[in-house]
Amino acid sequence: MCGIVAYLGKKGAQPILIEGLKRLEYRGYDSAGLALLGSGAIRVKKTRGRISALEEILDEPNADENLGIGHTRWATHGEPNTVNAHPHLDFTGKIAVVHNGIIENYATLKTWLQSEGVEFVSETDTEVVSN
Ligand code: GLU
C-alpha cells in the first residue's frame, strides 16, 4: 500500500519528506520519489527500489525548496520501474501529482488526452491526473 507525505513550511522540504517516507516504509512499496518546488521549476527525483536508493540519487538539500510531496508506490498500473514511480508531472512540467489507489476510467481519459496532443511517458493511471 502506498505512502504519501507533503510539506509546506519554512525549512527545506527534502529531508523532512525522506524522514516521512521512512516512517511509511512498513506499508510496503516498490519505488519512491519526491517533487520539490523552490524559486525555479519543479524538481522530481524518483527511482525503483528502496528509499535508500532514492537517497543515493538526491542532490544536496536546498533550503529554498520549502514545498514538496513524496510517495512510495505499490504498482497497480504499469511495471514497478523508475519511469512509473511517482510523482508524475503534467506535459508542461508545472503540476506534480502523487496518488494512492486506482483511476477507474483512466484509459478513457488517456485516449482523450492523447487525441488532444498530450504525450504520456509512463504506463500509470496516475499520469492522467496531472494532465
Ligand atoms: N495506481 C497507481 C500506480 O499504479 C498508484 C498505486 C499506489 O497506490 O501506489 O502508480
Backbone and ligand atoms as CSV (ligand in chain L), in Angstrom:
chain,resi,resn,atom,element,x,y,z
A,1,MET,N,N,0.852,-1.191,0.000
A,1,MET,CA,C,0.000,0.000,0.000
A,1,MET,C,C,0.889,1.242,0.000
A,2,CYS,N,N,0.562,2.204,-0.815
A,2,CYS,CA,C,1.482,3.330,-0.988
A,2,CYS,C,C,1.487,4.250,0.227
A,3,GLY,N,N,2.484,5.130,0.265
A,3,GLY,CA,C,2.563,6.145,1.306
A,3,GLY,C,C,2.725,7.520,0.668
A,4,ILE,N,N,2.105,8.514,1.277
A,4,ILE,CA,C,2.183,9.885,0.759
A,4,ILE,C,C,2.553,10.821,1.895
A,5,VAL,N,N,3.516,11.716,1.620
A,5,VAL,CA,C,3.836,12.781,2.573
A,5,VAL,C,C,3.895,14.098,1.809
A,6,ALA,N,N,3.662,15.180,2.523
A,6,ALA,CA,C,3.763,16.505,1.915
A,6,ALA,C,C,4.293,17.478,2.949
A,7,TYR,N,N,4.976,18.523,2.482
A,7,TYR,CA,C,5.488,19.552,3.385
A,7,TYR,C,C,5.384,20.919,2.731
A,8,LEU,N,N,4.925,21.878,3.504
A,8,LEU,CA,C,4.972,23.293,3.130
A,8,LEU,C,C,5.331,24.047,4.395
A,9,GLY,N,N,6.466,24.749,4.397
A,9,GLY,CA,C,6.868,25.455,5.608
A,9,GLY,C,C,8.083,26.311,5.354
A,10,LYS,N,N,8.850,26.553,6.424
A,10,LYS,CA,C,9.995,27.458,6.307
A,10,LYS,C,C,11.306,26.712,6.096
A,11,LYS,N,N,11.293,25.400,6.299
A,11,LYS,CA,C,12.519,24.615,6.142
A,11,LYS,C,C,12.602,24.031,4.732
A,12,GLY,N,N,13.784,23.520,4.385
A,12,GLY,CA,C,13.924,22.771,3.149
A,12,GLY,C,C,13.110,21.489,3.257
A,13,ALA,N,N,12.349,21.173,2.218
A,13,ALA,CA,C,11.404,20.050,2.296
A,13,ALA,C,C,12.079,18.677,2.189
A,14,GLN,N,N,13.207,18.595,1.479
A,14,GLN,CA,C,13.746,17.274,1.117
A,14,GLN,C,C,13.983,16.351,2.314
A,15,PRO,N,N,14.742,16.776,3.359
A,15,PRO,CA,C,14.983,15.840,4.464
A,15,PRO,C,C,13.710,15.479,5.233
A,16,ILE,N,N,12.765,16.405,5.282
A,16,ILE,CA,C,11.510,16.147,6.003
A,16,ILE,C,C,10.683,15.102,5.248
A,17,LEU,N,N,10.664,15.209,3.937
A,17,LEU,CA,C,9.921,14.230,3.128
A,17,LEU,C,C,10.567,12.850,3.225
A,18,ILE,N,N,11.895,12.792,3.186
A,18,ILE,CA,C,12.586,11.495,3.292
A,18,ILE,C,C,12.275,10.847,4.648
A,19,GLU,N,N,12.335,11.632,5.707
A,19,GLU,CA,C,12.016,11.094,7.034
A,19,GLU,C,C,10.569,10.585,7.074
A,20,GLY,N,N,9.660,11.344,6.481
A,20,GLY,CA,C,8.256,10.920,6.447
A,20,GLY,C,C,8.071,9.633,5.667
A,21,LEU,N,N,8.744,9.518,4.525
A,21,LEU,CA,C,8.630,8.286,3.724
A,21,LEU,C,C,9.190,7.091,4.481
A,22,LYS,N,N,10.286,7.309,5.226
A,22,LYS,CA,C,10.858,6.190,6.008
A,22,LYS,C,C,9.871,5.683,7.057
A,23,ARG,N,N,9.113,6.605,7.619
A,23,ARG,CA,C,8.118,6.193,8.622
A,23,ARG,C,C,6.997,5.368,7.997
A,24,LEU,N,N,6.820,5.488,6.682
A,24,LEU,CA,C,5.748,4.761,5.995
A,24,LEU,C,C,6.241,3.499,5.301
A,25,GLU,N,N,7.539,3.189,5.447
A,25,GLU,CA,C,8.100,2.031,4.743
A,25,GLU,C,C,7.403,0.729,5.089
A,26,TYR,N,N,6.924,0.625,6.338
A,26,TYR,CA,C,6.294,-0.623,6.797
A,26,TYR,C,C,5.092,-1.013,5.941
A,27,ARG,N,N,4.526,-0.040,5.217
A,27,ARG,CA,C,3.336,-0.329,4.411
A,27,ARG,C,C,3.678,-1.130,3.155
A,28,GLY,N,N,4.965,-1.165,2.784
A,28,GLY,CA,C,5.372,-1.889,1.590
A,28,GLY,C,C,5.332,-0.996,0.372
A,29,TYR,N,N,6.291,-1.184,-0.550
A,29,TYR,CA,C,6.348,-0.347,-1.750
A,29,TYR,C,C,7.366,-0.927,-2.705
A,30,ASP,N,N,7.325,-0.442,-3.962
A,30,ASP,CA,C,8.273,-0.934,-4.962
A,30,ASP,C,C,9.157,0.169,-5.517
A,31,SER,N,N,8.799,1.442,-5.253
A,31,SER,CA,C,9.582,2.568,-5.763
A,31,SER,C,C,9.245,3.789,-4.914
A,32,ALA,N,N,10.061,4.831,-5.062
A,32,ALA,CA,C,9.860,6.014,-4.218
A,32,ALA,C,C,10.303,7.256,-4.963
A,33,GLY,N,N,9.679,8.395,-4.615
A,33,GLY,CA,C,10.076,9.623,-5.287
A,33,GLY,C,C,9.625,10.870,-4.551
A,34,LEU,N,N,10.212,11.993,-4.977
A,34,LEU,CA,C,9.923,13.315,-4.407
A,34,LEU,C,C,9.726,14.333,-5.521
A,35,ALA,N,N,8.900,15.336,-5.291
A,35,ALA,CA,C,8.863,16.540,-6.126
A,35,ALA,C,C,9.069,17.721,-5.199
A,36,LEU,N,N,9.987,18.620,-5.588
A,36,LEU,CA,C,10.355,19.755,-4.744
A,36,LEU,C,C,10.186,21.046,-5.535
A,37,LEU,N,N,9.671,22.079,-4.861
A,37,LEU,CA,C,9.495,23.366,-5.524
A,37,LEU,C,C,10.123,24.467,-4.688
A,38,GLY,N,N,11.001,25.235,-5.333
A,38,GLY,CA,C,11.584,26.428,-4.719
A,38,GLY,C,C,11.257,27.616,-5.582
A,39,SER,N,N,12.265,28.366,-5.956
A,39,SER,CA,C,12.016,29.547,-6.781
A,39,SER,C,C,12.039,29.216,-8.275
A,40,GLY,N,N,12.492,28.008,-8.647
A,40,GLY,CA,C,12.570,27.648,-10.058
A,40,GLY,C,C,11.506,26.645,-10.445
A,41,ALA,N,N,11.899,25.727,-11.339
A,41,ALA,CA,C,10.977,24.698,-11.812
A,41,ALA,C,C,10.835,23.590,-10.768
A,42,ILE,N,N,9.779,22.798,-10.903
A,42,ILE,CA,C,9.615,21.621,-10.040
A,42,ILE,C,C,10.758,20.654,-10.340
A,43,ARG,N,N,11.358,20.116,-9.273
A,43,ARG,CA,C,12.443,19.146,-9.420
A,43,ARG,C,C,11.936,17.790,-8.930
A,44,VAL,N,N,11.965,16.784,-9.796
A,44,VAL,CA,C,11.494,15.435,-9.437
A,44,VAL,C,C,12.674,14.487,-9.361
A,45,LYS,N,N,12.733,13.704,-8.292
A,45,LYS,CA,C,13.722,12.639,-8.140
A,45,LYS,C,C,12.955,11.375,-7.778
A,46,LYS,N,N,13.182,10.293,-8.526
A,46,LYS,CA,C,12.461,9.063,-8.224
A,46,LYS,C,C,13.244,7.871,-8.725
A,47,THR,N,N,12.958,6.721,-8.128
A,47,THR,CA,C,13.659,5.511,-8.525
A,47,THR,C,C,12.873,4.269,-8.134
A,48,ARG,N,N,13.102,3.215,-8.878
A,48,ARG,CA,C,12.636,1.897,-8.449
A,48,ARG,C,C,13.418,1.531,-7.196
A,49,GLY,N,N,12.789,0.779,-6.297
A,49,GLY,CA,C,13.516,0.233,-5.161
A,49,GLY,C,C,13.295,1.009,-3.877
A,50,ARG,N,N,14.259,0.865,-2.984
A,50,ARG,CA,C,14.105,1.346,-1.614
A,50,ARG,C,C,14.326,2.853,-1.487
A,51,ILE,N,N,13.926,3.403,-0.377
A,51,ILE,CA,C,14.181,4.815,-0.089
A,51,ILE,C,C,15.681,5.066,0.000
A,52,SER,N,N,16.436,4.068,0.442
A,52,SER,CA,C,17.897,4.226,0.471
A,52,SER,C,C,18.438,4.438,-0.943
A,53,ALA,N,N,17.809,3.814,-1.942
A,53,ALA,CA,C,18.224,4.027,-3.338
A,53,ALA,C,C,17.867,5.442,-3.778
A,54,LEU,N,N,16.724,5.938,-3.330
A,54,LEU,CA,C,16.338,7.323,-3.637
A,54,LEU,C,C,17.345,8.292,-3.014
A,55,GLU,N,N,17.729,8.028,-1.783
A,55,GLU,CA,C,18.690,8.916,-1.110
A,55,GLU,C,C,20.007,9.007,-1.880
A,56,GLU,N,N,20.369,7.911,-2.519
A,56,GLU,CA,C,21.645,7.889,-3.258
A,56,GLU,C,C,21.634,8.813,-4.481
A,57,ILE,N,N,20.442,9.094,-5.024
A,57,ILE,CA,C,20.403,9.942,-6.232
A,57,ILE,C,C,19.984,11.383,-5.922
A,58,LEU,N,N,19.739,11.669,-4.642
A,58,LEU,CA,C,19.325,13.032,-4.287
A,58,LEU,C,C,20.502,13.995,-4.359
A,59,ASP,N,N,20.202,15.243,-4.712
A,59,ASP,CA,C,21.196,16.309,-4.621
A,59,ASP,C,C,21.232,16.784,-3.171
A,60,GLU,N,N,22.199,17.666,-2.869
A,60,GLU,CA,C,22.236,18.288,-1.548
A,60,GLU,C,C,20.909,18.999,-1.295
A,61,PRO,N,N,20.367,18.928,-0.066
A,61,PRO,CA,C,19.110,19.634,0.212
A,61,PRO,C,C,19.242,21.127,-0.061
A,62,ASN,N,N,18.188,21.693,-0.642
A,62,ASN,CA,C,18.170,23.123,-0.953
A,62,ASN,C,C,17.148,23.779,-0.019
A,63,ALA,N,N,17.628,24.658,0.862
A,63,ALA,CA,C,16.753,25.272,1.870
A,63,ALA,C,C,15.646,26.119,1.256
A,64,ASP,N,N,15.829,26.516,-0.020
A,64,ASP,CA,C,14.789,27.319,-0.692
A,64,ASP,C,C,13.617,26.467,-1.168
A,65,GLU,N,N,13.853,25.167,-1.289
A,65,GLU,CA,C,12.767,24.275,-1.743
A,65,GLU,C,C,11.931,23.879,-0.527
A,66,ASN,N,N,11.002,24.758,-0.151
A,66,ASN,CA,C,10.251,24.520,1.085
A,66,ASN,C,C,8.810,24.062,0.842
A,67,LEU,N,N,8.591,23.525,-0.362
A,67,LEU,CA,C,7.312,22.893,-0.698
A,67,LEU,C,C,7.630,21.585,-1.410
A,68,GLY,N,N,6.998,20.494,-0.958
A,68,GLY,CA,C,7.294,19.227,-1.626
A,68,GLY,C,C,6.291,18.140,-1.307
A,69,ILE,N,N,6.305,17.121,-2.172
A,69,ILE,CA,C,5.478,15.927,-1.965
A,69,ILE,C,C,6.361,14.696,-2.169
A,70,GLY,N,N,6.025,13.622,-1.451
A,70,GLY,CA,C,6.775,12.376,-1.567
A,70,GLY,C,C,5.843,11.189,-1.623
A,71,HIS,N,N,6.339,10.076,-2.200
A,71,HIS,CA,C,5.477,8.923,-2.446
A,71,HIS,C,C,6.257,7.630,-2.416
A,72,THR,N,N,5.695,6.618,-1.815
A,72,THR,CA,C,6.158,5.243,-2.002
A,72,THR,C,C,5.044,4.512,-2.731
A,73,ARG,N,N,5.403,3.850,-3.839
A,73,ARG,CA,C,4.400,3.278,-4.754
A,73,ARG,C,C,4.237,1.777,-4.557
A,74,TRP,N,N,3.006,1.352,-4.703
A,74,TRP,CA,C,2.676,-0.067,-4.790
A,74,TRP,C,C,1.950,-0.200,-6.123
A,75,ALA,N,N,2.667,-0.635,-7.146
A,75,ALA,CA,C,2.174,-0.564,-8.516
A,75,ALA,C,C,0.859,-1.311,-8.724
A,76,THR,N,N,-0.082,-0.643,-9.383
A,76,THR,CA,C,-1.291,-1.323,-9.873
A,76,THR,C,C,-1.378,-1.224,-11.391
A,77,HIS,N,N,-0.866,-0.128,-11.972
A,77,HIS,CA,C,-0.951,0.103,-13.419
A,77,HIS,C,C,0.451,0.414,-13.941
A,78,GLY,N,N,1.070,-0.550,-14.574
A,78,GLY,CA,C,2.427,-0.367,-15.079
A,78,GLY,C,C,3.440,-1.008,-14.152
A,79,GLU,N,N,4.533,-1.419,-14.756
A,79,GLU,CA,C,5.597,-2.117,-14.021
A,79,GLU,C,C,6.133,-1.275,-12.872
A,80,PRO,N,N,6.683,-1.943,-11.862
A,80,PRO,CA,C,7.413,-1.196,-10.833
A,80,PRO,C,C,8.783,-0.783,-11.349
A,81,ASN,N,N,8.866,0.342,-12.019
A,81,ASN,CA,C,10.157,0.843,-12.508
A,81,ASN,C,C,10.254,2.349,-12.245
A,82,THR,N,N,11.373,2.933,-12.629
A,82,THR,CA,C,11.623,4.339,-12.296
A,82,THR,C,C,10.676,5.283,-13.037
A,83,VAL,N,N,10.400,5.022,-14.306
A,83,VAL,CA,C,9.513,5.908,-15.070
A,83,VAL,C,C,8.106,5.907,-14.464
A,84,ASN,N,N,7.651,4.751,-14.025
A,84,ASN,CA,C,6.306,4.657,-13.462
A,84,ASN,C,C,6.215,5.114,-12.010
A,85,ALA,N,N,7.369,5.309,-11.362
A,85,ALA,CA,C,7.364,5.798,-9.976
A,85,ALA,C,C,6.735,7.191,-9.925
A,86,HIS,N,N,6.140,7.527,-8.807
A,86,HIS,CA,C,5.561,8.864,-8.595
A,86,HIS,C,C,6.633,9.762,-7.995
A,87,PRO,N,N,6.533,11.078,-8.095
A,87,PRO,CA,C,5.474,11.899,-8.684
A,87,PRO,C,C,5.477,11.868,-10.221
A,88,HIS,N,N,4.304,12.226,-10.781
A,88,HIS,CA,C,4.139,12.355,-12.221
A,88,HIS,C,C,3.834,13.804,-12.569
A,89,LEU,N,N,4.598,14.330,-13.527
A,89,LEU,CA,C,4.384,15.702,-13.995
A,89,LEU,C,C,3.361,15.720,-15.122
A,90,ASP,N,N,2.694,16.856,-15.272
A,90,ASP,CA,C,1.888,17.059,-16.476
A,90,ASP,C,C,2.826,17.402,-17.634
A,91,PHE,N,N,2.292,17.471,-18.843
A,91,PHE,CA,C,3.162,17.646,-20.008
A,91,PHE,C,C,3.850,19.002,-20.060
A,92,THR,N,N,3.390,19.966,-19.261
A,92,THR,CA,C,4.058,21.270,-19.216
A,92,THR,C,C,5.126,21.320,-18.117
A,93,GLY,N,N,5.125,20.331,-17.235
A,93,GLY,CA,C,6.098,20.309,-16.137
A,93,GLY,C,C,5.729,21.218,-14.983
A,94,LYS,N,N,4.506,21.724,-14.963
A,94,LYS,CA,C,4.120,22.681,-13.919
A,94,LYS,C,C,3.291,22.063,-12.795
A,95,ILE,N,N,2.811,20.837,-12.999
A,95,ILE,CA,C,1.983,20.175,-11.985
A,95,ILE,C,C,2.586,18.810,-11.691
A,96,ALA,N,N,2.782,18.516,-10.394
A,96,ALA,CA,C,3.291,17.210,-9.982
A,96,ALA,C,C,2.240,16.539,-9.102
A,97,VAL,N,N,2.015,15.247,-9.351
A,97,VAL,CA,C,0.963,14.507,-8.636
A,97,VAL,C,C,1.530,13.225,-8.047
A,98,VAL,N,N,1.137,12.941,-6.802
A,98,VAL,CA,C,1.276,11.607,-6.228
A,98,VAL,C,C,-0.131,11.121,-5.897
A,99,HIS,N,N,-0.317,9.816,-5.903
A,99,HIS,CA,C,-1.683,9.290,-5.824
A,99,HIS,C,C,-1.677,7.888,-5.235
A,100,ASN,N,N,-2.684,7.625,-4.434
A,100,ASN,CA,C,-2.883,6.308,-3.862
A,100,ASN,C,C,-4.187,5.749,-4.406
A,101,GLY,N,N,-4.133,4.584,-5.031
A,101,GLY,CA,C,-5.357,3.947,-5.490
A,101,GLY,C,C,-5.382,3.786,-6.996
A,102,ILE,N,N,-6.589,3.748,-7.542
A,102,ILE,CA,C,-6.788,3.429,-8.957
A,102,ILE,C,C,-7.742,4.448,-9.574
A,103,ILE,N,N,-7.375,4.959,-10.770
A,103,ILE,CA,C,-8.288,5.806,-11.553
A,103,ILE,C,C,-9.053,4.859,-12.479
A,104,GLU,N,N,-10.296,4.546,-12.118
A,104,GLU,CA,C,-11.041,3.501,-12.832
A,104,GLU,C,C,-11.203,3.807,-14.328
A,105,ASN,N,N,-11.391,5.080,-14.674
A,105,ASN,CA,C,-11.641,5.434,-16.084
A,105,ASN,C,C,-10.416,6.054,-16.752
A,106,TYR,N,N,-9.224,5.658,-16.276
A,106,TYR,CA,C,-8.015,6.315,-16.797
A,106,TYR,C,C,-7.821,6.062,-18.286
A,107,ALA,N,N,-8.206,4.882,-18.781
A,107,ALA,CA,C,-7.969,4.560,-20.192
A,107,ALA,C,C,-8.766,5.509,-21.092
A,108,THR,N,N,-10.022,5.773,-20.730
A,108,THR,CA,C,-10.851,6.707,-21.493
A,108,THR,C,C,-10.237,8.103,-21.479
A,109,LEU,N,N,-9.819,8.530,-20.277
A,109,LEU,CA,C,-9.213,9.866,-20.144
A,109,LEU,C,C,-7.904,9.961,-20.916
A,110,LYS,N,N,-7.111,8.906,-20.868
A,110,LYS,CA,C,-5.817,8.914,-21.559
A,110,LYS,C,C,-6.006,8.996,-23.075
A,111,THR,N,N,-6.957,8.223,-23.593
A,111,THR,CA,C,-7.230,8.253,-25.030
A,111,THR,C,C,-7.661,9.650,-25.463
A,112,TRP,N,N,-8.532,10.275,-24.664
A,112,TRP,CA,C,-8.997,11.626,-24.987
A,112,TRP,C,C,-7.836,12.626,-24.930
A,113,LEU,N,N,-7.025,12.557,-23.870
A,113,LEU,CA,C,-5.894,13.484,-23.741
A,113,LEU,C,C,-4.904,13.302,-24.888
A,114,GLN,N,N,-4.653,12.057,-25.282
A,114,GLN,CA,C,-3.743,11.805,-26.403
A,114,GLN,C,C,-4.301,12.406,-27.695
A,115,SER,N,N,-5.637,12.344,-27.855
A,115,SER,CA,C,-6.243,12.929,-29.061
A,115,SER,C,C,-6.117,14.446,-29.060
A,116,GLU,N,N,-5.897,15.030,-27.871
A,116,GLU,CA,C,-5.685,16.475,-27.744
A,116,GLU,C,C,-4.202,16.835,-27.860
A,117,GLY,N,N,-3.370,15.812,-28.076
A,117,GLY,CA,C,-1.942,16.076,-28.288
A,117,GLY,C,C,-1.055,15.885,-27.075
A,118,VAL,N,N,-1.610,15.416,-25.964
A,118,VAL,CA,C,-0.810,15.200,-24.752
A,118,VAL,C,C,0.006,13.916,-24.901
A,119,GLU,N,N,1.306,14.010,-24.630
A,119,GLU,CA,C,2.164,12.824,-24.687
A,119,GLU,C,C,2.402,12.299,-23.282
A,120,PHE,N,N,2.285,10.998,-23.132
A,120,PHE,CA,C,2.486,10.348,-21.841
A,120,PHE,C,C,3.847,9.665,-21.811
A,121,VAL,N,N,4.458,9.631,-20.641
A,121,VAL,CA,C,5.756,8.967,-20.528
A,121,VAL,C,C,5.680,7.677,-19.710
A,122,SER,N,N,4.627,7.514,-18.904
A,122,SER,CA,C,4.532,6.338,-18.041
A,122,SER,C,C,3.361,5.449,-18.468
A,123,GLU,N,N,3.288,4.300,-17.829
A,123,GLU,CA,C,2.170,3.371,-18.057
A,123,GLU,C,C,1.105,3.502,-16.972
A,124,THR,N,N,1.260,4.479,-16.086
A,124,THR,CA,C,0.373,4.553,-14.925
A,124,THR,C,C,-0.969,5.192,-15.236
A,125,ASP,N,N,-1.937,4.873,-14.383
A,125,ASP,CA,C,-3.217,5.580,-14.411
A,125,ASP,C,C,-3.055,6.996,-13.860
A,126,THR,N,N,-2.115,7.179,-12.947
A,126,THR,CA,C,-1.940,8.453,-12.243
A,126,THR,C,C,-1.620,9.608,-13.187
A,127,GLU,N,N,-0.876,9.336,-14.246
A,127,GLU,CA,C,-0.414,10.426,-15.121
A,127,GLU,C,C,-1.575,11.167,-15.775
A,128,VAL,N,N,-2.748,10.544,-15.888
A,128,VAL,CA,C,-3.892,11.293,-16.451
A,128,VAL,C,C,-4.320,12.406,-15.501
A,129,VAL,N,N,-4.064,12.242,-14.201
A,129,VAL,CA,C,-4.490,13.255,-13.240
A,129,VAL,C,C,-3.655,14.528,-13.397
A,130,SER,N,N,-2.349,14.377,-13.510
A,130,SER,CA,C,-1.512,15.577,-13.674
A,130,SER,C,C,-1.845,16.282,-14.982
A,131,ASN,N,N,-2.168,15.506,-16.014
A,131,ASN,CA,C,-2.506,16.109,-17.311
A,131,ASN,C,C,-3.954,16.601,-17.388
L,1,LIG,N1,N,-2.372,3.235,-9.435
L,1,LIG,C1,C,-1.178,3.990,-9.156
L,1,LIG,C2,C,0.037,3.372,-9.819
L,1,LIG,O1,O,-0.005,2.221,-10.227
L,1,LIG,C3,C,-0.965,4.196,-7.655
L,1,LIG,C4,C,-0.546,2.948,-6.946
L,1,LIG,C5,C,-0.366,3.204,-5.452
L,1,LIG,O2,O,-1.385,3.370,-4.743
L,1,LIG,O3,O,0.799,3.248,-5.011
L,1,LIG,O4,O,1.030,4.039,-9.944
